[in-house]
Amino acid sequence: MGSKLSQTLAAAKAENRAALVGYLPAGFPTIEGGIKAARALLEGGCDVVEVGLPHSDPVLDGPTIQHADDIALRGGVRIKDVLRTVAEVVAAHPDAPVLVMTYWNPVDRYGVARFAADLAAAGGAGCILPDLPVEESEQWRKAAGEHGLDTVFVVAPSSKNPRLAEVTAAGSGFVYAAAVMGVTGTRAAVGNLAEDLVARTRATTDLPVCVGLGVSTADQAAQVAGFADGVIVGSAFVQRILDADGDEAAALTAVRGLAAELAEGVRRR
């Protein structure tokens, strides 16, 4: 029997559709508001939630998520609040996998074994670590494995085939395929490199391949769902909260609404 994450992705595949993965940073727009927003992702139709650990130098994130991280950090968010967000989302939706997406430095400073133990205790399903090289990941993967956590690595269009094989051999849960070169953010069109990257990645692994970076509409979600196992959306959800301009009820309604639109998209293909 696989992990909760593996089971959820397999269930979506059994329905002949891609999974919908939603991302929001913890502590945005507030700690309490962030918990409600993450729950709203699942209420609207997301299958999996990524809770971002806000970072002061999010080098892989575009301006929308950087802005959200800044709001969260100025609001005083800490790792304990990220873990609490995971725990409260899992408490409300016990069957849904909740991952933490984080740069490596906060985990290293917190303590690798401690972070893995605390994330598992919160009910987390695993971690996405976009800046952790596979060659330096053994300590984390060992700690994660001891607590039943998946480790998701990121591949990019620039990744050569031998490198893809190295990355996919080390990861679990799914492979995060960056659809475009560059930082995160919504785009008018999904990068045309994505389908090739998915095909090359699948040639190295049986893990599901989920595509992120740029998806913001139901039509884009349907396009990506035609060739990927999962569609990852982050900046578009963040923007809906920013557009609500402090109106929590409007923000939650907008997040649920976008999740429902995207959930329809991944089913339309």
C-alpha positions as CSV (number, residue, x, y, z in Angstrom):
1,M,0.0,0.0,0.0
2,G,1.5,3.3,-1.1
3,S,1.6,6.6,0.7
4,K,-1.4,8.9,1.0
5,L,0.0,11.0,-1.8
6,S,0.6,8.0,-4.1
7,Q,-2.9,6.8,-3.4
8,T,-4.5,10.1,-4.2
9,L,-2.6,10.4,-7.5
10,A,-3.5,6.8,-8.4
11,A,-7.2,7.5,-7.6
12,A,-7.2,10.5,-10.0
13,K,-5.6,8.3,-12.7
14,A,-8.2,5.7,-12.1
15,E,-10.8,8.4,-12.9
16,N,-8.9,9.0,-16.2
17,R,-7.9,12.5,-15.2
18,A,-5.0,14.5,-13.8
19,A,-4.9,15.5,-10.2
20,L,-5.2,19.2,-9.1
21,V,-2.5,20.4,-6.8
22,G,-3.0,23.8,-5.1
23,Y,-0.3,25.9,-3.4
24,L,-0.5,28.7,-0.9
25,P,2.1,30.1,1.5
26,A,1.4,29.6,5.2
27,G,0.7,32.8,7.1
28,F,-0.8,34.5,4.1
29,P,-2.7,36.7,4.4
30,T,-2.6,36.0,8.1
31,I,-1.8,32.8,10.0
32,E,-5.5,32.1,10.6
33,G,-6.5,33.3,7.2
34,G,-3.8,31.0,5.6
35,I,-5.3,28.0,7.3
36,K,-8.8,28.8,6.0
37,A,-7.4,29.5,2.5
38,A,-5.6,26.2,2.4
39,R,-8.8,24.4,3.4
40,A,-10.6,26.3,0.7
41,L,-8.4,24.8,-1.9
42,L,-9.6,21.4,-1.0
43,E,-13.2,22.5,-0.5
44,G,-13.1,23.9,-4.1
45,G,-11.8,20.7,-5.7
46,C,-8.0,20.4,-5.2
47,D,-6.8,16.9,-4.6
48,V,-3.5,17.8,-3.0
49,V,-2.3,20.9,-1.1
50,E,1.2,22.4,-0.9
51,V,1.8,24.7,2.0
52,G,4.6,27.0,1.4
53,L,7.2,27.9,4.0
54,P,7.7,31.6,3.5
55,H,11.3,32.6,2.8
56,S,13.0,36.0,2.8
57,D,14.9,35.2,-0.4
58,P,12.6,33.0,-2.5
59,V,14.8,32.9,-5.6
60,L,12.7,30.5,-7.6
61,D,9.4,32.4,-7.0
62,G,8.0,35.2,-9.0
63,P,6.7,38.6,-7.7
64,T,3.2,37.3,-6.7
65,I,4.5,34.7,-4.4
66,Q,7.4,36.9,-3.2
67,H,4.8,39.5,-2.2
68,A,2.7,36.9,-0.3
69,D,5.8,35.6,1.4
70,D,6.7,39.1,2.5
71,I,3.2,39.6,3.9
72,A,3.5,36.3,5.8
73,L,6.9,37.1,7.2
74,R,5.9,40.6,8.3
75,G,3.0,39.0,10.0
76,G,5.4,36.9,12.1
77,V,4.9,33.5,10.6
78,R,7.3,30.8,11.9
79,I,7.9,27.2,11.1
80,K,5.6,26.2,14.0
81,D,2.8,28.1,12.2
82,V,3.6,26.3,9.0
83,L,3.3,22.9,10.8
84,R,0.1,24.1,12.5
85,T,-1.3,25.0,9.1
86,V,-0.6,21.5,7.9
87,A,-2.1,20.0,11.0
88,E,-5.3,22.0,10.8
89,V,-5.8,21.4,7.1
90,V,-5.3,17.6,7.6
91,A,-7.7,17.7,10.6
92,A,-10.4,19.1,8.4
93,H,-9.5,16.9,5.4
94,P,-7.9,13.7,6.7
95,D,-7.8,12.0,3.3
96,A,-6.1,14.8,1.5
97,P,-2.3,14.8,1.2
98,V,-0.7,18.0,2.5
99,L,2.9,18.7,1.5
100,V,5.3,21.5,2.6
101,M,7.1,23.3,-0.1
102,T,10.3,24.8,1.2
103,Y,13.8,25.9,0.4
104,W,16.4,23.8,2.2
105,N,17.9,26.4,4.5
106,P,15.0,26.7,6.9
107,V,14.9,22.9,7.2
108,D,18.6,22.7,7.8
109,R,18.5,25.4,10.5
110,Y,15.5,23.8,12.2
111,G,17.1,20.4,12.3
112,V,16.6,17.8,9.6
113,A,15.4,15.0,11.8
114,R,13.3,17.3,13.9
115,F,11.6,18.8,10.9
116,A,10.8,15.4,9.5
117,A,9.4,14.2,12.8
118,D,7.4,17.4,13.4
119,L,5.9,17.4,9.9
120,A,4.9,13.7,10.2
121,A,3.4,14.5,13.6
122,A,1.3,17.2,12.0
123,G,0.0,14.7,9.5
124,G,2.0,16.0,6.6
125,A,2.5,13.8,3.5
126,G,6.0,15.0,2.6
127,C,8.1,17.8,1.3
128,I,8.9,19.5,-2.0
129,L,12.5,20.8,-1.9
130,P,13.2,22.8,-5.1
131,D,16.7,23.8,-4.2
132,L,18.1,20.7,-2.6
133,P,20.5,18.9,-4.9
134,V,19.9,15.1,-5.1
135,E,23.6,14.6,-4.3
136,E,23.1,16.4,-0.9
137,S,19.7,14.9,0.0
138,E,20.6,11.6,1.7
139,Q,20.2,13.0,5.2
140,W,16.8,14.4,4.5
141,R,15.6,11.3,2.5
142,K,16.7,9.0,5.4
143,A,14.8,11.1,8.0
144,A,11.8,11.4,5.7
145,G,11.7,7.7,5.0
146,E,11.8,7.0,8.8
147,H,8.5,8.9,9.1
148,G,6.8,7.8,5.9
149,L,7.2,11.2,4.2
150,D,7.5,11.6,0.4
151,T,10.3,13.7,-1.1
152,V,9.4,15.5,-4.2
153,F,12.2,16.9,-6.4
154,V,11.9,19.4,-9.2
155,V,13.0,19.0,-12.8
156,A,13.2,21.7,-15.5
157,P,13.3,21.8,-19.3
158,S,17.1,22.3,-19.0
159,S,17.5,19.0,-17.2
160,K,19.3,16.5,-19.4
161,N,18.1,12.9,-19.6
162,P,20.8,11.4,-17.4
163,R,20.0,14.0,-14.8
164,L,16.3,13.3,-15.0
165,A,17.1,9.6,-14.2
166,E,19.2,10.6,-11.1
167,V,16.5,12.9,-9.8
168,T,13.6,10.5,-10.3
169,A,15.5,7.6,-8.8
170,A,15.9,9.6,-5.6
171,G,12.4,11.0,-5.3
172,S,9.0,9.7,-4.3
173,G,5.3,10.7,-4.4
174,F,5.6,12.5,-7.8
175,V,8.0,14.5,-9.9
176,Y,7.5,18.2,-10.1
177,A,8.1,19.3,-13.7
178,A,8.6,23.1,-14.1
179,A,6.7,23.9,-17.3
180,V,8.8,26.9,-18.2
181,M,12.3,28.2,-17.6
182,G,12.4,31.0,-14.9
183,V,10.5,31.9,-11.8
184,T,6.9,31.0,-10.8
185,G,4.0,33.1,-11.9
186,T,0.8,33.0,-14.0
187,R,1.3,33.2,-17.8
188,A,-0.9,33.8,-20.8
189,A,0.2,30.4,-22.2
190,V,1.7,27.3,-20.8
191,G,5.3,26.8,-21.8
192,N,5.6,24.6,-24.9
193,L,8.6,22.8,-23.3
194,A,6.3,21.1,-20.7
195,E,5.1,18.2,-22.8
196,D,8.5,17.2,-23.9
197,L,9.8,17.4,-20.3
198,V,7.0,15.2,-19.1
199,A,7.7,12.6,-21.8
200,R,11.4,12.6,-21.1
201,T,10.8,12.3,-17.3
202,R,8.3,9.5,-17.7
203,A,11.0,7.6,-19.7
204,T,13.0,7.4,-16.5
205,T,10.4,6.6,-13.8
206,D,7.0,5.2,-13.0
207,L,6.3,8.1,-10.6
208,P,3.5,10.5,-11.6
209,V,4.7,13.7,-13.2
210,C,2.9,16.9,-12.2
211,V,3.4,20.2,-14.0
212,G,3.6,23.6,-12.4
213,L,4.7,27.1,-13.1
214,G,2.2,29.1,-15.1
215,V,-1.2,27.5,-15.0
216,S,-3.9,29.9,-14.0
217,T,-7.1,29.1,-16.0
218,A,-9.4,26.1,-16.6
219,D,-8.3,25.9,-20.3
220,Q,-4.6,25.8,-19.3
221,A,-5.4,23.2,-16.7
222,A,-7.2,21.1,-19.4
223,Q,-4.2,21.5,-21.7
224,V,-1.7,20.3,-19.2
225,A,-4.0,17.5,-18.0
226,G,-3.8,16.1,-21.5
227,F,-0.2,15.1,-21.0
228,A,0.6,15.3,-17.3
229,D,-0.5,13.3,-14.2
230,G,-1.1,16.4,-12.2
231,V,-1.6,20.2,-12.6
232,I,0.0,22.5,-10.0
233,V,-1.4,26.0,-9.4
234,G,0.0,28.5,-7.0
235,S,0.4,32.1,-8.1
236,A,-3.2,32.3,-9.5
237,F,-4.6,31.4,-6.0
238,V,-2.3,33.9,-4.3
239,Q,-3.5,36.6,-6.8
240,R,-7.1,35.9,-6.0
241,I,-6.4,36.5,-2.3
242,L,-4.5,39.7,-3.1
243,D,-7.3,40.9,-5.3
244,A,-9.7,40.6,-2.4
245,D,-7.8,43.4,-0.6
246,G,-8.3,42.2,2.9
247,D,-11.8,40.9,2.6
248,E,-11.4,37.4,4.0
249,A,-14.8,36.1,2.9
250,A,-14.3,37.4,-0.6
251,A,-10.8,35.8,-0.7
252,L,-12.0,32.4,0.4
253,T,-14.9,32.5,-2.1
254,A,-12.5,33.4,-4.9
255,V,-10.1,30.6,-3.9
256,R,-12.9,28.0,-3.8
257,G,-14.2,29.3,-7.1
258,L,-10.9,29.1,-8.9
259,A,-10.2,25.6,-7.5
260,A,-13.6,24.5,-8.8
261,E,-12.9,26.0,-12.3
262,L,-9.5,24.3,-12.4
263,A,-11.0,21.0,-11.1
264,E,-13.4,21.2,-14.1
265,G,-10.4,21.8,-16.3
266,V,-8.4,18.8,-15.3
267,R,-11.5,16.6,-15.8
268,R,-12.2,18.1,-19.3
269,R,-8.7,17.4,-20.7
